Amino acid sequence: MFPPSVRDRLTGELVCYARSVAGVQWEMMEAGKLGEQLNPWGSQLFQTLRTVDPKTAAEQSAFDAWLSQTSDRESARNDRIHGAVGVIPTPLWIVLFFISGLIFVYMLFFADKGERAVVQALLMGTVVAVITAMLLLLYALDNPFHKGIGGLRPVAMERTLQIIDEELAISGNHHAAPCDTRGNAS
């Protein structure tokens, strides 16, 4: 619905934005280095959109929808960045480890000379294992962007990129995106 002068450019930049989210930006989140940096393709999309002067009702509608989707993209990005830095504050970690230590000491007072060491070790070991598992789970939830077990992956964005590629092929749009497969400018 956009004027032909910007349609292909916006399409390519949007593809690059998605590639960047699933590629470069995701790697920066895993490394804890995304911080306050912008996705460069978001800025590029904005600059391209500024050149659009919608004249018809269809172009105006497409322009309005684009602005709405831009807001959704920015909100989703803010959510990803917020989750990447960890949300459990340090004082809470200190309290959790302190409570864990107290529970361990408390379990030591249940030691009974009449019971075998294996039974006492099983009782204490079970409590320590449960507490350790809970702390590890909290750590994994506090740091969700990592490779390996329990780490989040950009599966939804990769699926979206696959769908975009299929739709572009069906529509006959064979213009190359101005970026590589990881979202870096070409």
C-alpha positions as CSV (number, residue, x, y, z in Angstrom):
1,M,0.0,0.0,0.0
2,F,3.0,2.3,0.3
3,P,4.2,4.4,-2.7
4,P,6.6,2.3,-4.9
5,S,9.4,4.7,-4.1
6,V,9.7,3.4,-0.5
7,R,7.9,0.1,-0.6
8,D,10.9,-2.1,-1.4
9,R,13.3,-0.1,0.8
10,L,10.9,-0.5,3.9
11,T,10.5,-4.2,3.2
12,G,14.2,-4.8,3.0
13,E,14.9,-2.7,6.2
14,L,12.1,-4.6,8.0
15,V,13.7,-7.9,7.1
16,C,17.1,-6.5,8.3
17,Y,15.5,-5.4,11.6
18,A,14.2,-9.0,12.1
19,R,17.5,-10.5,11.2
20,S,19.3,-8.2,13.6
21,V,16.9,-9.2,16.4
22,A,17.6,-12.9,15.8
23,G,21.3,-12.4,15.1
24,V,23.5,-9.5,16.3
25,Q,21.0,-8.2,18.9
26,W,20.4,-11.6,20.4
27,E,24.1,-12.3,20.7
28,M,24.5,-9.0,22.5
29,M,21.7,-9.9,24.9
30,E,23.4,-13.2,25.7
31,A,26.6,-11.4,26.4
32,G,24.8,-8.8,28.6
33,K,26.0,-6.0,26.3
34,L,22.7,-4.8,24.7
35,G,22.1,-2.1,27.2
36,E,20.6,1.1,25.8
37,Q,21.8,0.6,22.2
38,L,19.3,1.0,19.5
39,N,18.6,-1.5,16.8
40,P,20.2,0.4,13.9
41,W,17.5,-0.9,11.5
42,G,14.8,0.7,13.7
43,S,16.3,4.1,13.1
44,Q,16.7,3.3,9.4
45,L,13.1,2.3,9.2
46,F,12.1,5.6,10.9
47,Q,14.3,7.7,8.5
48,T,12.7,5.9,5.5
49,L,9.2,6.3,6.8
50,R,9.8,10.1,7.2
51,T,10.1,10.3,3.4
52,V,6.6,8.9,2.9
53,D,3.9,11.4,2.0
54,P,0.7,9.3,1.9
55,K,-1.7,10.8,-0.7
56,T,-4.4,8.2,-1.0
57,A,-6.6,6.7,1.7
58,A,-4.9,3.3,1.2
59,E,-1.5,4.9,1.7
60,Q,-2.7,6.8,4.8
61,S,-4.1,3.6,6.2
62,A,-0.9,1.7,5.6
63,F,1.1,4.6,7.1
64,D,-1.1,4.5,10.3
65,A,-0.8,0.7,10.5
66,W,3.0,1.0,10.2
67,L,3.2,3.5,13.0
68,S,1.1,1.2,15.2
69,Q,3.3,-1.7,14.4
70,T,6.4,0.4,15.1
71,S,5.1,1.0,18.6
72,D,4.5,-2.8,19.0
73,R,8.1,-3.5,17.9
74,E,9.5,-1.0,20.3
75,S,7.5,-2.4,23.2
76,A,8.6,-5.9,22.4
77,R,12.2,-4.8,22.2
78,N,11.9,-3.0,25.6
79,D,10.5,-6.2,27.1
80,R,13.4,-8.3,25.7
81,I,16.0,-5.8,27.0
82,H,14.3,-5.7,30.5
83,G,14.5,-9.5,30.7
84,A,18.1,-9.6,29.6
85,V,19.5,-7.7,32.6
86,G,18.0,-9.8,35.3
87,V,15.1,-8.8,37.5
88,I,16.0,-10.3,40.8
89,P,17.8,-7.6,42.9
90,T,21.0,-8.4,44.8
91,P,19.5,-7.9,48.2
92,L,17.0,-10.7,47.4
93,W,19.8,-13.0,46.4
94,I,21.6,-12.2,49.7
95,V,18.4,-13.0,51.7
96,L,17.9,-16.2,49.8
97,F,21.4,-17.5,50.5
98,F,21.1,-16.4,54.1
99,I,17.8,-18.3,54.5
100,S,19.4,-21.4,52.8
101,G,22.3,-21.3,55.3
102,L,19.9,-21.0,58.2
103,I,17.9,-24.0,57.0
104,F,21.1,-26.0,56.6
105,V,22.1,-25.2,60.2
106,Y,18.6,-25.9,61.4
107,M,18.9,-29.4,59.8
108,L,22.1,-30.0,61.7
109,F,20.2,-29.8,65.0
110,F,18.1,-32.8,63.9
111,A,21.1,-35.0,64.0
112,D,20.4,-38.1,66.2
113,K,23.1,-40.4,67.4
114,G,20.6,-43.2,67.3
115,E,20.2,-43.0,63.5
116,R,22.7,-44.2,61.0
117,A,24.8,-41.6,59.2
118,V,23.2,-42.6,55.9
119,V,19.7,-41.7,57.1
120,Q,20.9,-38.3,58.5
121,A,22.8,-37.6,55.3
122,L,19.6,-38.5,53.3
123,L,17.5,-36.1,55.3
124,M,20.0,-33.2,55.1
125,G,20.9,-34.0,51.5
126,T,17.2,-33.9,50.4
127,V,16.7,-30.4,51.9
128,V,20.0,-29.1,50.5
129,A,19.1,-30.5,47.1
130,V,15.7,-28.9,47.0
131,I,17.1,-25.5,48.1
132,T,19.9,-25.8,45.6
133,A,17.5,-26.7,42.8
134,M,15.3,-23.7,43.6
135,L,18.3,-21.3,43.7
136,L,19.5,-22.6,40.3
137,L,16.0,-22.3,38.9
138,L,15.8,-18.7,40.1
139,Y,19.2,-18.0,38.5
140,A,18.1,-19.4,35.2
141,L,14.9,-17.3,35.3
142,D,16.9,-14.2,36.2
143,N,19.3,-14.8,33.3
144,P,17.1,-16.2,30.5
145,F,19.3,-15.2,27.5
146,H,22.0,-17.8,27.3
147,K,23.0,-20.8,25.2
148,G,22.4,-24.2,26.6
149,I,19.7,-25.8,28.7
150,G,16.9,-23.4,29.7
151,G,18.2,-20.5,27.6
152,L,15.8,-18.6,25.5
153,R,16.4,-18.7,21.8
154,P,15.0,-16.4,19.1
155,V,12.7,-19.1,17.7
156,A,9.7,-16.9,17.1
157,M,11.7,-14.3,15.2
158,E,13.5,-17.0,13.1
159,R,10.0,-18.4,12.3
160,T,8.8,-15.0,11.3
161,L,11.9,-14.5,9.1
162,Q,11.1,-17.8,7.4
163,I,7.5,-16.7,6.8
164,I,8.6,-13.4,5.5
165,D,11.0,-15.1,3.0
166,E,8.2,-17.4,1.8
167,E,5.7,-14.5,1.4
168,L,8.3,-12.4,-0.5
169,A,8.9,-15.3,-2.8
170,I,5.2,-15.7,-3.4
171,S,4.7,-12.0,-4.1
172,G,7.6,-12.0,-6.5
173,N,9.6,-9.5,-4.5
174,H,13.2,-10.5,-5.2
175,H,14.9,-7.3,-4.0
176,A,17.9,-8.2,-1.8
177,A,17.8,-6.9,1.8
178,P,20.5,-4.4,2.6
179,C,22.0,-6.6,5.2
180,D,23.6,-10.1,5.8
181,T,21.8,-13.0,7.4
182,R,22.7,-11.8,10.9
183,G,21.4,-8.2,10.4
184,N,24.6,-6.4,9.7
185,A,24.5,-3.7,7.0
186,S,25.9,-4.9,3.7
